[in-house]
Amino acid sequence: MKYNFDEIVPRRRTNSYKWDTAQEENVLPMWVADMDFRTAPPVVEALRKRVEHGIFGYTKVPSAYYEAVINWFARRHGWQIKKDWITYTLGVVPALSAVIKALTVPGDKVLVQTPVYNCFFSSIRNNGCEVVENPLLYINETYRIDFTGLEQKAADPKVKLLLLCNPHNPAGRVWTRQELTRIGEICLRNDVIVVADEIHCELVFPGHTYTPFASISKEFLMHSVTCTSPSKAFNLAGLQIANIISADEYMRMEIDKAININEVCDVNPFGVEALIAAYNEGEEWLEELKHYLVVNYNYLKAYFNEYLPGFPVVMLEGTYLVWVDCSILKRRSKEIAETLLREEKLWINEGSMYGEAGENFIRLNIACPRQVLIDGLDRLKRGIKETMI
Ligand SMILES: Cc1ncc(COP(=O)(O)O)c(C=O)c1O
């Protein structure tokens, strides 16, 4: 390996949301989707150069930015994006919120497949819309789509959008082309626009393939909006940069209005430099990162097999967010999370954050050096065995 993902980089007292939110020094955070690895060296180098310039005025996004996005998706995912389709903004959540504002009126309904990323719920409600849940089916330690439920719910004329999480946080699925095609056909038949949050698209493990929803057909492209960012794959969340990709001119105009109304239309110089460097020069680092994450996941699986066999680990096809079934404890997930924090100083996410369908689960972030992962697993094992069973 050229890059050292085993290196422990102290993050306390760096104003890290993940590390500095807990007051106590010895809390181990395995919650928010933020990695404990330094980003790719070319990104650090690009940022260093920009810092050395010393002037940080308002930013004009250069054509090199668009080229980096276009080339990345063409090269890695076979998706040809046109420059005009790209609207930059401050993050995927601001993107989702603006897209919902642009394509609905208050009182409309938006479909989600639960358990799902918690901000989906708030973005829908903040825009005056109603959440309609089509829970995923939990079968044999993985999730499937309930297509019958989806067809029924999409048929409600008040349902205007489906927020698709591809790959899916926290269910760990990388939706197949076949699954995406069925989703798209249902949505087309019922005049539902697909809003694809593809922020986790680079973190896909061997044996699985990310398919950009909009790349499947011209019809899907014209009836969807895609939100992406290099922020998860390259650990750049604090730099606040993301893209909304929409081929339909009318939708794009409405989205542009919404990002202006929401005042999320200006980005900062670091986000722009980081994205260009990551997409143009970060591939080699990303491939090694993925390898490291797979080994972490396999380590965790083996650990559970040995010490916590009653706790099924949901199959992880992508992302670094592991979803663990804790039904055996017969406790609410909030109580499990509070107990782990209190007794073992381990901070994980309670499954109920992701909708009622997540109630029996917890979510663990495994994007950390292996030694930290082992510490987290030991705390989890002790917390469960000594205080909950
Ligand atoms: C599915 C999904 N969308 C969006 C985000 C956050 O995006 P951003 O930080 O760009 O607003 C996350 C973060 O975990 C996520 O998992």
The ligand as a MOL file (V3000), in Angstrom:
LIG
                    3D

  0  0  0     0  0            999 V3000
M  V30 BEGIN CTAB
M  V30 COUNTS 16 16 0 0 0
M  V30 BEGIN ATOM
M  V30 1 C -27.1060 9.8270 1.9350 0
M  V30 2 C -26.4500 11.0840 2.4040 0
M  V30 3 N -26.7460 12.2490 1.8110 0
M  V30 4 C -26.1760 13.4110 2.2000 0
M  V30 5 C -25.2760 13.4470 3.2470 0
M  V30 6 C -24.6780 14.7460 3.6880 0
M  V30 7 O -24.3250 15.5370 2.6070 0
M  V30 8 P -23.6780 16.9560 2.7830 0
M  V30 9 O -22.7060 16.9210 3.9150 0
M  V30 10 O -23.0200 17.2040 1.4620 0
M  V30 11 O -24.7950 17.9210 3.0180 0
M  V30 12 C -24.9530 12.2560 3.8990 0
M  V30 13 C -24.0390 12.2620 5.0400 0
M  V30 14 O -23.8650 11.3140 5.7240 0
M  V30 15 C -25.5620 11.0520 3.4620 0
M  V30 16 O -25.2780 9.8710 4.0530 0
M  V30 END ATOM
M  V30 BEGIN BOND
M  V30 1 1 1 2
M  V30 2 1 2 3
M  V30 3 2 2 15
M  V30 4 2 3 4
M  V30 5 1 4 5
M  V30 6 1 5 6
M  V30 7 2 5 12
M  V30 8 1 6 7
M  V30 9 1 7 8
M  V30 10 2 8 9
M  V30 11 1 8 10
M  V30 12 1 8 11
M  V30 13 1 12 13
M  V30 14 1 12 15
M  V30 15 2 13 14
M  V30 16 1 15 16
M  V30 END BOND
M  V30 END CTAB
M  END
